[in-house]
Amino acid sequence: MTCQKFCVALLHWEFIYLTTALNLAYPITPWRFKLSCMPPNTTYDLPTGISKNTSNLNEHYEAVVKAKLNLSTTYFSNLSSKTTFYCCFWSKEDKNCSVHADNIDGKDFVSTVNSLVFQQIGANWNIQCWMKEDLKLFICYMESLFKNPFKTYDLKVHLLYVLPEVLEESPLVPQKSSFQIVQCNCSVHDSCECHVPVPTAKLNHTLLLYLKITSGGINFQSPLMSVQPINVVKPDPPLDLHMEITDAGHLKISWSSPTLVPFQLQYQVKYSENSSTNMRKADEIVSTTSLLIDSVLPGSSYEVQVRSKRLDGPGIWGDWSTPLIFTTQDVLYFPPKILTSVGSNISFHCIYKSENEIVSSKKIVWWLNLAEKIPPRQYAVVGDRVSKVTFAHLNATKPRGKFTYDAVYCCNQQECHHRYAELYVIDVNINISCETDGYLTKMTCRWSANAIQSLMGSTLQLRYHRSSLYCSDVPSIHPMSQPKDCHLQRDGFYECIFQPIFLLSGYTMWIKINHSLGSLDSPPTCVVPDSVVKPLPPSSVKAEITVEIGLLKISWEKPVFPENNLKFQIRYGLNGKEVQWKMYEVYEAKSKSASVLVPDLCAVYAVQVRCRRLDGLGYWSNWSSPAYTVVMDIKVPTRGPEFWRIINEDTTKKERNVTLLWKPLMKNDSLCSVRKYVVKHHTSRNGTWSEDVGNHTKFTFLWTEQAHSVTVLAVNSIGASFVNFNLTFSWLMSKVNSVQSLSAYPLNSSCVLLSWTLLPSDYSLMYFVTEWKILNEDSEVKWLRIPPSVKKYYIHDHFIPIEKYQFSLYPVFMEGVGKPKIINSFPQDDIEKHQHDAGLYVIVPIIISSSILLLGTLLISHQRMKKLFWEDVPNPKNCSWAQGLNFQKRTDIL
């Protein structure tokens, strides 16, 4: 009876009446601990009486437990479903556990008993609690250790918890009604996991919790537990675990640290090495995210795992990462791949293993692409096993098909292994050009990535650093730099925009090339926005041909920004589909206009203007919108038209009708248009008068006086021509014969040679006029004006060989038109004679040319023995017999 009362007094505990202080709650440890529960009716041989000094009880419990180890588990099956087991927590380091109970006076007391009593007789669970790395979820995991029929029943676990709102040093245990309850997830293997959400702001608060377990209809209730979540954080396994051979020949184990924890971590690394000559295992703890292993051998296999834990303060070791296996090859290169820039110096090392033996470094030779043996002067011996080769002042790698690198082979003197190291050399001289807009609000920088297209898998980034004022003489890469977003344009250039900008600050920029093999930086360049301004184009551009002066005048307005002095460039040309531009520059900063001399004053000119800083900094602006001149008359026509006449004489009426003929004036003579023609008459009887003939080029009048003089004037919007041609018709002069003979010789169908002789005359000869037309046809009369000093003249026209022509030669004197010499056809004897003469004209040049060619052929015959025909031919313009022949075609045939 005494024992039963003692057990009831020791184990009977109702949580709702619990009013003990917080220090009576079991502190959750970062490692595993046990929950052991014992039924209330268990009987032992216990000492009489109850004492708070339990040291004697502990010794007696140990003796009892040793005597009762064979207690039958059938006892549990006979318990009532209303039976409540009372439990205590303990760990491997604890031999005792505390049990809370009420004494006879109803006062609470704590009795410490030996944990073996609960472990051997009661029900047991392994428990571990931790805070997830995301610092949002607190987890308790429990695993059943039943060795009795209880494990066949359904297991239900609830966790009750409370997290105070205020952080206090020693808060009292709250009432049972303030606890929140969560149901734990249990599996068929009698293991459960309980999740408690914890706000980030309460990670340092004390979390109070206890467990209620139901199995086979029997209730288990744990004592109260306490923990600060921040002290039991369990980090996730490290990420990105990988191994590589360093440049120094060590095996480097690297991983990535979890980024969510607010404190530093320590890492435990365990690895094993397995080779044909060596096996070793090691376990090391480091505070960095990498570990170097010395004495790495070719043909070895390494297996590595890593886990992490809080560096300072309490915490829980995280789970091990997935094992990673790394195998070294028989030929070990370090580094196995190198990425470098043009002009740099690099080195490769290697260890060569052949038939389970390391080849001496003195017997190693190096090859490039298995096609070029590297000179031994570039070798170096690094110990007995390691050989080194160095490349200096490297040039860019030339892609060979799909290979964008050079293969570097480390070889034994007798053989080369198929494995090689890879050398990537790229040109990082990337030109960055910037320009500031005309409003001085933004700076746009551009650069092309074409120089590094051969490097696949690389990323490019523009980085910059802004100094307070201007640029240094030698720009350098600044450690405090910022990235800049750049976007690829259709023209293959990347474009980056700086806005807002500081006009006088120095922007040092470079391109950073990131690749899995490493990173490279292009040479830095420094830009001051004020020095790279591209002004707005000049506005209000106008163009006109000035009256009287006859120059192309261009005017414009200077842009508002920048305020620096500007120079201007003008381009102008005849308007058309493809303007042939001519350039003209104005260096006077205050100028707003310029005049240039143009050959054609009567054409439409297109004009554009652009500007740039006078000191040469920055860029030319865009060309302004084009301005066009308007064709207007500049001056009066330079002269009137040349004209001739056709006289129709009516013998019955004794009248002569004179028809004047002329060609329209060209715009260079009319300056720039002709609105009408005016014919001025002068006779001795009627005096002088004028007749307006409009735009016609033919005019007929009646000739009745002995002498009648006419002048044809050209008139435009400004006035009439000052220089004009006069023609006098005189009956007396029409009988003056001054042409002795006239001959016409047909050279070909497009050329007739006209020659004549003159008689002595007392009159002043002004010029000749020749007429020709087809006889027996009412065809148009054609005419030409010939200078007075000429005695032979070539007439170019389309002559029909079967037709007969009439040629007339009129001498024109100041006093009037003389009597013409007329021939009606080509006389047969003259034609034969002329043909003979023409033959001489042709044969003599041929003989001379042949002689020259023969001499030249003899001089160079030793160099041109295989040349059968000469390629030089006569000029058809000078030799009539050569006209019409296609010498190119004949050359092709030859």
C-alpha positions, 0 to 999 in steps of 0.5 A: 500500500505504501508503494502504491501511494508513493507511485500515485503521489509521484506520477499523478500530474494534471497539467491544468493545475500546473503553476510552476515557474518556467525554469521547470520546463524541459529545455529542448536541446539541439540533439536528440532526446527521449520521452519515456512514459510509465503507467501509474499502477506499476509496483516496486519495492520502494522505501517508505516515506516521501522525501525531497532528497531523492538520492536514496530513491535513485539507488533503490530504483536502479536495484529494482529495475535490474531485478524487474527487467523481465517484466511481462508486457502483457500488463499493458494490454490489460490497461484501461483506455482511460489510463494516463501515462506520465512521462519525463524527458532525458538524453544520453547525457542525463541519468535522471529525469524529473517528475512533477506531482502533488503531495498530500497537502496539495502542494507541488513538488519535483522528484528526480528519479532514475531514467532507467525506470522509465526506459525499461518499464514504460513507453519510449520515443526519440524526439528532435526539434529544430527550426527550418532554415527559412526561419518560418517553421518549427518542426518536432520529429518523434519516432516510436521505440515501442517493443510491445503490442502498442505499436499495432494500434493507431497513433495520433499525436497533437502538439500544444504550444504557446508563443508569448507576445512579449519577450520577458526574462522569466515569464510564468507558464500560461494557463492551459486554455491559452495553448494552441493545438496542431495535429502532427502528421504520422506515418505507418512506421510510427513516426510523426512530424509536427509543424509550428509556424513562428513569426520572424519577429518572435525567433528570440521569444521562448516557445512553450509546448507539450505533446499529447499522444494517443496509441491503442486508446491509451493517452500519453502526456509529455512534460512542458518543453521550452525553446528559443527557435533561433537556437535550434536552426537546422540549415539545409544541405549546402548547394552546388557541391563540386570539385575541380583541380586548381592551378596549383594541382590541389583538389578544391571542394566548393559549395554554396552557402544557404542564403536565408540564415541570419548568421555565419555557418560552419561546415563539416566535410567528409571525403574519401580517396580511393586509388590504386596505391592509396586509400584514405578518409578524412573529416574536417570542419571549416568556416569557409565554403571550400576545402583544398586537398593536397597530393591529388593523384591521377586516376583517383576517385574522391567521394565528398559530402558536406553539412552545415551548422551555426558557427557561433552559439547553439544550433543543429547540424543540417543533413548531409548533402548528396554524395558527389564522386569526382574521378581524376584522369590518367593525365592530370591538367591543372588548370584543365581550361584557361580563358585569357585575353590577347597579349597575356601570358599563361601556364599549364601544369600536368602530371602524367600517369602511365601503367600505374606509374607517374612519368618523370616531369623531365620526360614530358613534352608538350604539343599544340593541337597535335600539329606543333611541338612546343619548343622546350625553352617554354618548359619548366620542371615543378618537382619530380612529377609536375611539368609546366609549359608557358605561353607568352604574348598570346594571339586570339584563338582562330576557330577551327570548325566547331573548335573555338580553342587550342588543344594543349597536349602533355605527352610522354616522350613515346606517346601522347594521351588523348586527353588535353587542356583547352586554351581560349584566347579572345580579343577583349578590345571592345570599343565603347562609343558614347554620345550626348543628345542635343538637349544635354539630358542623356548619354547613349553608349554603344558597343559591339560584341562581334569580337567575342562571338566565338566564346559560347556561353559567355555573358557581357555586362557594361560596368562603370564608375562615375568620378566627380569631375572629368577623367583621369589621364590613365583610366583604370577599372574601379573596384566600386563599379555599377552595372548598366543594363544594355539592350541588343539592337538590330544592327548588332550593337548593344545600347546603354542609356545614362539618364540623368547625366552629369555633364562634367563628370568622368564616366569610366566604362568597361565590358565585363565578360563572364564565363564558367572559365572565368571573367575578363575585362576590356580595357577601360575608357573614360567619357565626359558627357560634355565632350561627346555632344551631338548637337541638334541640327541647325533649323530654319534652313533656306536656300536661294540663288541671289539675283544679280550676283548669281550665287547660291545663298544658304541661311540657318539658325544655330541650335540652342544647345550646346552653348559652345562655339560651333562650326557648320558644314554645308552640302549642296547638289543638283536635286535628283534621285542621287544627289552628287553632294559638294561640301562647304564649311563655315568656321565663323561661329557667329555666321548664320549664312554662306554663299557658294559659287555654282555652275548652273544658276537655273537648276534646283539645288538641294541644301543641308546644314549640320554643325559641330563644336568648333574645338573638334570635340563631340560629333557632327549633328544630323543633317538638317531637313533639305531646303530647295532653291526655286528657279528664278531669272537671275539676269537678262539673257546673255544673248539672243538666239542665232537665226537664219532665214528662208526666202520665198520669192513670188516673181509674179507679185515681185514679193519676197517673204522672209521666214526667220528660223532659230533654236530656243535658247538654253537656260545658261544663255537665257538666265534662266528662262525665256518668256518671249522673243522679240523681232526688231526691224530696221529699214531706211524708209519705215525706220525701226519697229518691233514685233512680239512673237511669243515663244515661237521659234519661227517668224515670217515677214515681207521684204520690200525695201532695198535693205532690211535689217532684223534682230531677234531678242530674248526676253525673260522676267528681268528684261531683254538680251543685250548681245544679239545677232543681226542679219541684213537683207540687201538686194544689192548684196545678194548679187555679190559673188565671193565664193569661187568654188564649193565641193562636198565629199561624203566620208561616210553616212554621217560625215560630209567634208565641205570645202570651198575657195573664195574670190577677192572682195571689198566687203567685210566678211562676218561668217558663212552659212551653209545649207543642205537638203535632199533634192526633189523632196520637200524636206527640211532645210538644215543650216550651220554658221561657220567662222569666216576664216575656215575653208574646210568644214565637216558636216555631221548628219545622217546622210542617205547614200542613194539620195542626192543632196543640195549644198549651199554656202552663203557669205554673210557681210555686215552689209548683207547676205551675199550670193550663195554657191550651190551644188546640187549633187555629188559629181561622180568624178569628184566622188571617185577622186575623194574616195581616193583621197579618203583612202590616203587619209586612211592608209597613211595612218595605218602604215604609220601605226603598223610601223610603230606596232612592228617596232614595239613587237620586236622590242618585247617579242621575248616576253610575249611570244604567245601573244598572236594579235595586238589588242590596240586598235585605232580610235574610231573617232579619228579614222572613218574606216574604223567607224561601226566596227566592234573591236571588243567583239573581235578581241573576244573572238581572238 
